[in-house]
Amino acid sequence: MRFEKWQALGNDYLIFEEVELSPNTVQRLCDPHFGPGADGVLVLTKPDEPGYVARLRIFNPDGSEAELSGNGAREAILYLRRHWTDADTFSIQTLAGEIRPTILSPTTCRVDMGRASLTSPNYPDGPPDGTGEVAGYRFQHVAIGNPQCAIRVQDPDALDLQAIGPQIERSALFPNRTNVSFWKEVAPDTIRARIFERGVGETLSSGTGASGAAVAHVVRGGDSPVTVQLDGGELVVDVDESLHVDLTGWAEPIYAAQLSEEFLAGGLGGGSPPEDLKQHMEAE
Ligand SMILES: N[C@@H](CCC[C@H](N)C(=O)O)C(=O)O
């Protein structure tokens, strides 16, 4: 089974076409020792409605499915531009709805992420301004396809995210768990952010996490477009008065590869091949 590994600011994904993957297979694929290793898996299939180039599904390393990923979407979009379409603007389907990219170069695109909201069913008891307190931190809830908890701190670099992140991700305030960003203002149009992702842990960057932090910054009076400085590089997030978000940044392929027969068979000592991969072994 062929796949490509891509990364965007160090947020790495494996891209597959036309497969159904079980949560267990996603976990094995994302494992850096027993599999290729990644921050997630992207699956591209033919769209099930007219007007779209493809349908994109996004999976976290714990096997859960995410509604949206900003970095993952750019990786999938630039992959589609190389393999599926000649168009520079098109639409893809995601669980978060339609996503519309504009290709700027073979490794850069701007993505219309839709309108962010400060209230959502992912923070059901939140006030109309989406603020709250969790684990001793004031936060801003932002729904930008997926749930974001943006926390303004004095110094994101002084924090131990592995120690703080899990209790926020799994707080009872957020019934579907949450992604978390810790950010500070560097200049009126620039913020520094570190990321703790739902279903992943600390990552070098996140497109939706950067968008959540940028929205929180603009809501507090910051300037847009916002340059977000992440561990893996910089993203530019445009946030207009209606909280409509456009995300611009790069993504690049690392390699294309085939899963080995041993992996498809479940790994040594793994018993019989998992049902999802068995079909592909039979087809190949
Ligand atoms: N890497 C991401 C977000 C991926 C999904 C997230 N972990 C979730 O569960 O919502 C990005 O670049 O946005």
The ligand as a Gaussian input file, in Angstrom:
#p B3LYP/6-31G(d) Opt

LIG

0 1
 N       -2.241000      19.403000      13.603000
 C       -3.446000      20.051000      13.527000
 C       -4.644000      19.665000      14.277000
 C       -4.929000      18.160000      14.165000
 C       -6.207000      17.734000      14.803000
 C       -6.237000      17.898000      16.296000
 N       -5.253000      17.115000      16.983000
 C       -7.648000      17.588000      16.794000
 O       -7.884000      16.514000      17.366000
 O       -8.528000      18.439000      16.602000
 C       -3.458000      21.361000      12.799000
 O       -2.473000      21.658000      12.134000
 O       -4.464000      22.066000      12.834000

